[in-house]
């Protein structure tokens, strides 16, 4: 067994901690982020302890050869258990990070071997610098678009998973078998070729990833526009229906008044009273609820509350909005309708007797709305406090709400409590 010093003993757990941290920045978890971090630490502690013991017993050369069995594979099982996506997405992220991890391990070993210093000081210093640098770059440039893309695109991830697995295993094999690369100087060229192939493949991977992300963002914006057009069309249809009803009412009112005038003139007061009661009953039965003075918001509330009732969902609404511009009402109606539409979809999973949506919208002391509804199943939130959908292509409504908040200096709040889901958006 090779000599062991404090530097190569410490470098193993130090490197593994950063490997776990890099994967944590890319992966999406089944649990809230804080709980996922705690479970990651607890479940990886035995794997980390086993790795340290193996390196102390076997040395870094033999330990590196067997690391795939006592570290990489066990840690992959831990990742599968914690991950929200249990498919090629978790494999792709895990082995992509593992490729970076293996390369830093190997290149620091190689540089240390050919340096003039002993006791693995060079290796340890290189890892102290390279692992944090890799983590910072990953957090700054990759983590958010990568997780966002994984939330909406599951197809073709096996291609990236295969690339990541292939290069990770290839780097492990080239460096460690039959002995470490430092003892096979003639194979350093092969190692460098594999390294550059990995870099080129990962550059292509990143470009493809980012182009897909840009494509999805554009697609998402188009869906938002389509959704907004649907809302506007509903508003227009509802306004047209109100105009037709008003025209009919004005036409009928003339005849009603003429008939009533004749009855009163002839002294038929009892018949006139009965006639008035019948017409009041008819008008009340056809009445459209006026939720607020703004015609755009009022039409939106009537359209979506009608959809809810058509699906046998009770609606409890408190609307107190009097003075708001049409421009602001259009933007505000889009996000409220998204929240109500999401609530309707959630309520359809419940028995009819439990279906209810509560809506509140006010303009004073600040423009605000809240939508709440009971739900079934599990609601998962990301590190930004946004609910994460497990269904591919969902989450457009949430994106619209967050986009509105960024544009109009508003704040959002999503939470669950006692079996209810709450969403609130308010202008600061």
Phi, psi and omega in degrees: 000143181290164178296142176246138177231172179300331184286315180281340173288317180286332185294330181295303178295325178300313181295318182294321178300319179287328175299314179296319181295319179297317178294323180299325181290334183266328190277155173250137190248158179286347185243162172306152191302319181294316179294321179297321178296319179295315179294323177300316180295315183293315184285334179272348180301314177296323179296317179297316180297318179297320179298314180298316180298317181295320179293322179292323182281314188265339188088164186291330180292304180292323178298319178295325179292327183258003185300327181299332183272320184258359174229299190298312181292312177301320181292329176295321177296320176300316180296320178299318181297319185276339190287146173288320181257113182255063180214207183295343181295319179288325177294316180301310181295317184295312183281337172296312177296321181296325177298316177296317180300311181296319181296315179298319177301311186288317183292325177291323175297316184294314179296320179298319183299320184267004177278169181270355183264148179258183173068018174064026179293315181299315179303313183295317179297317178300317180291326177300324182274312190289319182293313175299323179298316179297319179295316180297315179298321181293317180294318187286320190248340192241324194299311184294308178297326181295312180292323180295319179295315179299331181289339186238345182233116178250340184288148175065010177292338179297331179296311180292326177297316180297318178299314182295315180297316183300311183287326176298311180294322181295318178296320178298315183292312183298321185280325192256343187238139000284340173225177180295154186298331180298336178265002178229069184304331181293342181264003180297325178300317179298320179297317180296320178298314179299319180300312181292326174297320178296316180298312181297318179296320180289326174298315177298318178302313182294317179297318177297318179300311182291323178294322176295321179296317177298319179298316180295320180300316178296319178297321180296317178298320178297320178295321178298318179295318178298319180294320178295322178296320177299318179297315180297321178296320176298318179298317180296314180299319180293319178297318178298320179295320177296320178296319179296316179298320179293321178296317178296317181297317179297321179294315181289329183299322179299315178292321179298314181295320178299315180296317180295320178299318179295317181297316180293320180297325180274356179081015180273069186291322180294316177295323179295319179297316178297319180297319179295315181299320179296318182286326175297318180298319180294316180295318180297324181290334181260007188291138173264129183294135175259107183274325177203168185288330182291124187293328182291310178295319181298317178295320179296314179299315180297319182295313185281327175293326176295318176300318180298313181294325177299332178265018178058043176249125177289144179237125173244114188232140174230104185243123179224072178233119185246314189238101180211140182287157179297325180295314179290323179297323179297312179294318182293322180295329180296314183284325177295317180296323176298316180295317179293320179297317176299320179295320178299314179299321180292322182290333180296343178275354182258158172299152186303323184290346181256001184278121177202144176233132177248128183233134175225132178219127180224161178246350181225135010282350176208153180294124187207148169221154173220142177230131179225150181200148172290157182214165175237153180093207185236134176255124181251135180248145175273185184292345177267004180080016180262138177294139181253126179271138177276348184269131183296135177088354179272172178098006180294318180299320178297318179298321178297319180294316180293324177296320177299316182297318179294323184283324188250019179053050179246168179237153179233158180212119176244135178201164174238146180201123177053043177081008178245145174254133183237137170228135181221135176229131180215145178278140181283000000 
